[in-house]
Every structure is written in C-alpha cells, then in structure tokens.
C-alpha cells in the first residue's frame, strides 16, 4: 500500500475520535445489533480456514469462507445494504456449493466501538471485511493494515476524499451523488426559488463535496442559499426551524447520516410550511422527505457482495480502487408529495425511473 496514504488515513481516523463519529456513505468504474453482531450465519457448517490469497484465510479447496459485515450504525439505508449483502452471500453459497459464514455488526456510530469490532474480526481471521459507510471503512482499513485482510467497502460517496484509494487490500462500491441532477429536479418543480436551504452536518465526510457542488450550482444560477449545520438530532430540529423562519423555498441535504437520523422529527413541519426536502438517499424519503435521485441500495449491496467474493477467491490484484454504482432512480414519498400539493409524476416522470414510497418509521 502507499505509506503516505495510510498515515494520512490513520491520522484522520484518530482525529475523528475527538469529534462526533458519524459518517455516511469520486468517480470509478461502473458495475451493474450490537457490537457483538447479529450472530453467524452460514449456508453450510463452517470450519477453520487455512491462509488463502492476499492475507485471506479462505481455502478454495474446502469451499469455506468467513466474512464480517460491519455497519457504521443502524439506520434504514445501512440496514438495507447489509441485508442485501448477506442475502447475496447466501445466494453465492448456494450457487457455488460452498459455505459462507458471516456475521453482521453495528458500530453504533462510535469510532471506538468500530475499532473494537475491527480488532476482533481481524483476530478471528475473517476472509474479508465489508464495512458499510465511510467511518466504518476507514476504521476497518486501519485494523486490517498488518494482516492485509481484504476490505470491500459499501456506499462510500467519495472514496478519494476519505483516503480509501491507493491501498492494495481495499476496494468497494461508491454511491457518489449526482448533486446537479437533484438540483435540476428542484428547479423543474420550482423554476424560480428565491432562497434554498442547505441542511447538513460538518462531521459527515461525504457532505463536503456535494455541498460545495450545490453552492457552485446555485451561485451560477444566481439563487440565494442559506446554510444550516447540525451535529445532533436536537441541532437538526433547530437547524430546520431556522431555515423555515428564513423562508426558504426548498431544502437540499446530501447523503448525511446525522440529518437522516432526525428526518422523522422534521419532515412534518416542512410539509406544513410547504417546503420540499430534496435529499441524497432514499432512506430520507422513506422517513418523510420529499424526493431523491440516486442508487438502489439493494443493488449496491448485492454488487458489494459479488466484489467481496471476487476479492476472496481471486485476490485483490487487478481490482479497481472502487466501483461507482449506477444511479438514475427517482424515489418519491407519495404522502409528502400529496401534503405539498406537488404532481410529481407530471414533473419528474420523464427524468428517470420513478419509485413510489410512503413514510415508514425506521
């Protein structure tokens, strides 16, 4: 691996321990709970594994593999990805006639808990670690530095900014946000907004790039914007209230776990005030936000599982730093659209594949 890159990542992870340790889910090539985990699952009885390729403990002759899936925290998007990963691992085991044992862990949004999980699974000699979201991927990368256990991350919006590129035992999938397209949707619904709110958290590594892109987009259009920054649930509620009081016509939030975790507490007020919330992930929309355009997280999870199996069985040589998963899926909350009085089908029907959801308290 590149020494300077790893030292920078190690310093970054150490620094995160001093701040609120939450991070969400670049470019690349396209490809189409508690600390103790959920308990192991396997398609067949699992056994011990001798050393295999690239620091793995896999034994292809025995057809037995052991994988750790590490969610940064529990919430709708990350749960969906982890469930898709494990479902695909079960399918691969059945298709190949092998045994894949896996365990799902949650870091509870805590860097120190993630470090404990990482140390544990590396000591258990898993064949690969699949971290879900940025901080989880950063911590697992540090934990696997000595063993070179394959780390195959899921849903990292900007792997380069997170210092997860140029490392020979790390690869994964990216859910990079198309900020410009989401803002195009905003203007398709309201061509002349006077003021747009930008609601995000400073502790989300993945928010930096799309927020910068949003500012540049709005500046180019001559549209005024107001920023509201929050790092806790209570702060999100206060930040949303401040944007309401400023009279914003719409709000944009990128793929930001902190804002997502508080969406259920703010969406009704936004509907009452007639403010559509455009977001970076469908988990927001399922919790009351108006609309998003992005990747299908079930498909992303399946792609990540396939990539992890490839890394285990064929080694890391030849794999890209990361693979960008195609988006283009417009997810709209029909209840919220009704409350806002927006005819979403007429406005967005020609812009992409429409998926309709309703509010679920997840």
C-alpha positions in Angstrom: 0.0 0.0 0.0 1.0 3.6 -0.2 2.6 4.6 3.1 1.7 8.3 3.0 -1.9 7.4 2.2 -2.1 5.1 5.1 -0.5 7.5 7.5 -3.0 10.2 6.4 -5.9 7.8 6.9 -4.6 6.7 10.3 -4.3 10.3 11.4 -7.8 11.0 10.1 -9.4 8.1 12.0 -7.6 9.2 15.2 -8.8 12.7 14.8 -12.4 11.5 14.3 -12.3 10.0 17.7 -12.2 13.6 19.1 -15.4 14.6 17.3 -18.9 13.1 16.7 -18.1 9.9 15.0 -20.7 9.6 12.3 -20.1 9.5 8.5 -22.2 8.4 5.6 -21.9 6.9 2.9 -15.3 10.3 -6.8 -15.5 8.5 -9.7 -14.8 5.0 -10.7 -15.8 2.2 -12.9 -19.4 1.2 -13.2 -20.7 -2.2 -12.1 -24.2 -3.1 -12.7 -27.2 -5.0 16.5 -25.0 -4.6 18.8 -21.2 -4.7 18.9 -21.4 -8.5 19.1 -23.3 -8.6 15.8 -26.4 -10.5 14.7 -24.8 -13.9 15.1 -23.1 -16.0 12.5 -25.0 -17.4 9.5 -23.8 -20.0 7.1 -25.2 -21.9 4.2 -23.3 -25.0 5.4 -21.5 -25.8 8.7 -18.4 -23.6 8.7 -14.9 -24.8 9.6 -11.5 -23.4 10.1 -9.7 -21.9 7.2 -6.0 -22.1 6.2 -4.4 -19.0 4.6 -5.6 -18.1 1.1 -4.9 -15.2 -1.3 -4.0 -11.6 -0.2 -4.0 -12.2 3.5 -7.3 -14.1 3.4 -7.9 -17.3 5.4 -10.0 -18.8 2.7 -9.4 -22.3 1.5 -10.9 -22.7 -2.0 -10.5 -26.4 -1.9 -12.7 -26.7 1.2 -15.1 -24.1 -0.1 -15.4 -22.4 3.2 -15.3 -18.6 3.8 -15.8 -16.3 6.7 -16.9 -12.6 6.2 -17.6 -9.8 8.7 -20.2 -7.2 7.6 -19.7 -4.0 9.7 -22.4 -1.3 9.6 -21.3 2.1 10.9 -24.6 2.5 12.7 -28.2 1.3 12.5 -30.5 3.2 10.1 -32.6 2.4 7.1 -30.0 2.8 4.3 -27.2 0.9 6.0 -29.6 -1.8 7.2 -30.9 -2.2 3.6 -27.3 -2.5 2.3 -26.2 -5.0 4.9 -29.3 -7.2 4.4 -28.7 -7.2 0.6 -25.1 -8.1 1.2 -26.0 -11.1 3.3 -28.8 -12.2 1.1 -26.4 -12.2 -1.9 -23.8 -14.1 0.1 -26.4 -16.8 0.8 -27.2 -16.9 -2.9 -23.5 -17.2 -3.9 -23.0 -20.1 -1.4 -26.0 -21.9 -2.9 -24.8 -21.2 -6.5 -21.2 -22.3 -5.9 -22.0 -25.2 -3.5 -19.8 -23.6 -0.8 -20.1 -22.4 2.8 -20.1 -18.7 3.5 -20.3 -17.8 7.2 -21.0 -14.2 8.0 -21.7 -12.0 11.0 -23.2 -8.5 10.9 -22.0 -5.9 13.4 -23.1 -2.4 14.2 -20.6 0.2 15.3 -23.4 2.3 16.8 -21.9 5.4 15.2 -19.0 5.2 17.7 -15.4 5.1 16.4 -14.1 3.3 19.5 -16.8 0.6 19.1 -15.9 0.2 15.4 -12.2 -0.2 16.4 -13.1 -2.9 18.9 -15.1 -4.7 16.2 -12.3 -4.4 13.7 -9.7 -5.8 16.0 -12.0 -8.6 16.9 -12.8 -9.7 13.3 -9.2 -9.5 12.2 -8.2 -11.6 15.2 -10.9 -14.1 14.1 -9.1 -14.3 10.7 -12.1 -13.5 8.6 -11.5 -13.8 4.8 -12.9 -10.3 4.1 -14.5 -7.4 5.9 -17.4 -5.5 4.3 -17.7 -2.1 6.1 -20.9 -0.1 5.3 -20.3 3.7 5.3 -17.2 5.9 5.5 -16.1 5.8 9.1 -16.6 2.1 9.3 -14.5 1.7 6.1 -11.7 3.9 7.5 -11.5 2.1 10.8 -11.6 -1.4 9.2 -8.8 -0.3 6.8 -6.6 0.7 9.7 -7.4 -2.5 11.6 -6.5 -4.7 8.5 -3.3 -2.9 7.7 -1.0 -5.6 9.1 -3.0 -8.7 8.0 -3.9 -7.3 4.6 -7.3 -8.8 5.0 -9.4 -7.7 2.0 -11.6 -4.7 2.9 -14.5 -4.3 0.5 -16.5 -1.2 1.5 -20.0 -0.3 0.6 -21.7 3.0 -0.1 -18.8 5.4 0.1 -19.8 8.6 -1.7 -16.2 9.9 -2.1 -13.6 7.2 -1.5 -10.7 9.5 -2.6 -11.7 12.3 -0.1 -12.0 9.6 2.6 -8.4 8.4 1.8 -9.6 5.0 0.9 -7.9 4.8 -2.5 -4.3 3.7 -3.4 -4.4 0.9 -0.8 -3.7 -2.5 -2.2 -6.1 -4.5 0.1 -9.0 -2.1 -0.2 -11.7 -1.8 -2.8 -15.5 -1.3 -2.8 -18.6 0.4 -4.2 -19.4 4.1 -4.3 -22.8 5.7 -4.2 -21.5 9.1 -5.4 -24.3 11.7 -5.5 -25.3 13.5 -8.7 -25.9 16.8 -7.0 -26.5 18.8 -10.1 -29.3 16.4 -11.2 -31.1 16.7 -7.9 -30.9 20.4 -8.1 -32.2 20.2 -11.6 -35.2 18.4 -10.2 -35.6 21.1 -7.7 -35.8 23.8 -10.4 -38.1 21.6 -12.5 -40.6 21.7 -9.7 -40.0 25.4 -8.9 -38.1 27.3 -11.7 -37.7 30.5 -9.6 -36.8 29.8 -6.0 -35.8 32.9 -4.1 -33.8 31.1 -1.4 -32.7 27.4 -1.0 -31.7 25.9 2.3 -28.6 23.7 2.6 -29.0 21.4 5.7 -26.1 19.2 6.6 -23.5 18.1 9.2 -19.9 19.2 9.4 -18.9 15.8 10.8 -20.1 13.9 7.6 -17.1 13.5 5.3 -19.4 12.8 2.4 -21.3 16.0 2.7 -18.4 18.3 1.9 -18.2 17.7 -1.9 -22.0 17.8 -2.7 -22.5 20.9 -0.5 -19.6 22.6 -2.4 -21.2 21.4 -5.7 -24.6 22.7 -4.6 -23.2 26.2 -3.7 -21.4 26.4 -7.1 -24.6 25.4 -8.9 -26.8 27.9 -7.0 -24.2 30.7 -7.4 -24.1 30.0 -11.2 -27.9 30.3 -11.3 -28.0 33.4 -9.1 -30.0 31.7 -6.5 -29.5 32.7 -2.8 -28.9 30.0 -0.3 -28.8 29.6 3.5 -26.7 27.1 5.3 -27.9 25.3 8.4 -25.4 23.0 10.1 -26.2 20.4 12.7 -24.4 17.6 14.5 -27.0 16.1 16.8 -30.7 15.3 16.5 -31.7 18.3 18.5 -29.5 20.5 16.4 -31.1 19.2 13.2 -34.5 20.2 14.5 -33.3 23.6 15.4 -31.5 24.0 12.1 -34.6 23.0 10.1 -36.6 25.5 12.2 -34.1 28.2 11.3 -34.5 27.5 7.6 -38.3 27.6 7.9 -38.0 31.0 9.7 -35.8 32.3 6.9 -38.5 31.4 4.3 -36.5 29.0 2.1 -38.4 27.6 -0.8 -36.7 24.2 -0.8 -34.0 22.4 1.2 -31.2 20.2 -0.1 -29.4 17.6 2.0 -26.7 15.2 0.7 -26.1 11.7 1.9 -25.8 12.7 5.5 -26.4 10.1 8.3 -26.9 12.7 11.0 -29.7 14.6 9.1 -31.2 11.2 8.1 -31.4 10.1 11.7 -33.5 13.1 12.5 -35.7 13.2 9.4 -38.7 11.8 11.1 -38.6 14.8 13.6 -38.6 17.5 10.9 -40.5 16.3 7.8 -44.0 17.1 9.1 -43.0 20.7 9.8 -41.5 21.1 6.4 -44.7 19.7 4.8 -46.8 22.2 6.8 -44.7 25.1 5.6 -44.8 23.8 2.0 -41.0 23.2 1.8 -39.9 20.2 -0.3 -36.8 18.4 1.1 -34.5 17.1 -1.7 -32.1 14.6 -0.3 -29.2 12.3 -1.2 -30.7 8.9 -0.3 -34.0 7.0 -0.4 -33.8 6.4 3.4 -34.7 10.1 3.9 -37.6 9.7 1.6 -38.9 6.7 3.4 -38.7 8.8 6.6 -40.8 11.7 5.2 -38.5 13.7 2.9 -39.9 14.6 -0.5 -37.7 13.1 -3.1 -34.2 11.9 -4.1 -32.4 10.5 -7.1 -29.7 8.0 -6.5 -28.7 4.4 -6.4 -30.7 1.4 -5.4 -29.1 0.3 -2.1 -30.3 -3.3 -2.5 -28.5 -3.5 -5.8 -25.4 -1.8 -4.3 -25.3 -4.3 -1.5 -25.5 -7.2 -4.0 -22.7 -5.7 -6.1 -20.6 -5.3 -3.0 -21.1 -9.0 -2.0 -20.1 -10.1 -5.5 -17.0 -7.9 -5.3 -16.1 -9.3 -1.9 -16.4 -12.9 -3.2 -14.1 -12.0 -6.1 -11.6 -10.4 -3.8 -11.5 -13.6 -1.6 -11.4 -16.2 -4.4 -9.3 -14.3 -7.0 -7.2 -11.9 -4.9 -7.1 -8.1 -5.0 -4.7 -7.9 -8.0 -6.4 -6.2 -10.9 -9.3 -4.7 -8.9 -10.0 -1.0 -9.1 -9.8 1.3 -6.1 -13.6 1.4 -6.2 -16.6 0.9 -8.5 -19.3 3.5 -8.9 -22.8 2.1 -8.9 -25.2 3.5 -11.4 -28.0 5.7 -10.1 -30.9 7.2 -12.0 -33.6 6.0 -9.7 -36.0 8.8 -8.5 -37.6 7.9 -5.2 -40.6 10.0 -4.1 -42.7 9.9 -1.0 -46.3 10.0 -2.2 -47.7 11.1 1.1 -45.3 14.0 1.3 -45.9 14.9 -2.3 -49.7 15.0 -1.5 -49.1 17.2 1.5 -47.1 19.6 -0.6 -49.6 19.5 -3.4 -46.9 18.5 -6.0 -47.8 16.5 -9.1 -44.5 14.5 -9.1 -45.4 12.2 -12.0 -46.0 15.1 -14.3 -42.8 16.9 -13.2 -40.3 14.1 -12.8 -41.8 11.2 -14.9 -39.6 11.9 -17.8 -36.4 12.5 -15.8 -35.8 8.9 -14.6 -37.3 5.7 -13.2 -39.9 6.7 -10.5 -40.2 4.6 -7.4 -43.1 5.5 -5.0 -42.8 5.0 -1.3 -44.7 6.1 1.8 -43.4 7.2 5.2 -42.2 4.4 7.5 -40.8 5.0 10.9 -37.4 3.2 10.6 
